[in-house]
Amino acid sequence: MTELVLRGLNGLQFGFRNLTSVWILILAIPIAVAALDPLQFGPVLDIAVRALAGTLPFIAIAVVLIAGLKATSATALVAKAFEGRETRMIVLAALLGGLAPFCSCEVVPFIAALLAAGVPLSAIMAFWLSSPLIDPPTVLITASVLGWDFALGKAVAAVSLGLFGGFGVRLLARHGAFAAPLRESFSGCASSGCDGGLPNATVQWCFWRDAKRRETFRSESGANALFLLKWLSLAYLIEALLITYVPTELIAGLVGGDGFGSIAMGALVGAPAYVNGYAAPALIAGLMEKGMSSGAAMAFMVAGSVSCIPAMVAVWSLVRRGVFAAYVAFGIVGAVLAGALFGVVAG
């Protein structure tokens, strides 16, 4: 009898895991929209599919990079290239982040590749925080809608946020934090530093000449491609729901007014929202017409670019809780600081 009960409980647990799996959720979201709001089924699906399609080239590059590093045993070389140069890499990563045309979800595959290669988390965090905020096309679009003061302020905020997060993570890491940043579910070898089951760690660039290395490349490519597609599909579906169902009037009512309180509220409201770098200037202009201060607008834009719900879903799937908490905390605190400073300068 006891054995039957245990089997029943195990079966229920297995069924619950299946029901709550990411793939089931990915299917459930469009089905729910089709059932509850059929007119929005097409637009929601179109937004998600277009966003995912735009990210596919980045996913492909990242997957090939990760698998190639494992198959050639080159991960140790990549990690060694950053030894003793952490300060310079943090600064360089924050600056390069301002040139990379990635949103907060598109940058995730590259972060995965860098983490798998053993690049210091401090430099990765600097790039991770600065990259979604600004790039050359975004600067021009922001300047055309909100003016050059806002565009340059956002560019400075992007680099400053990267430096803030990078050196903050470096300080925390020196006190024992973030010893193993990657989740085991992403890649057991990436998080443990193994060589993917290869007979030795000798670098072999022509990995296709070795049967075991070819198998490593195939298995790593399939596993990482499936992982990234799964979580980014969910992230973009959530993004589509936010774009479709969260009205700007609701946001404007929460972040209107002057003072530090409105700046902090701007960051808190912007954090879970989706603020696309190219569409954000028009949205911010509309919110400012409805009473949002320039400082609150900057905080809203920075927080929305870095820590929106779609991005946090992708980050949560990739790294452990401590790294996730640090990413969100640096993003929100940095957004408040950027908004406060910009408000003073603009005022």
Beta strands, then each sheet from edge to edge (+ up, - down):
end
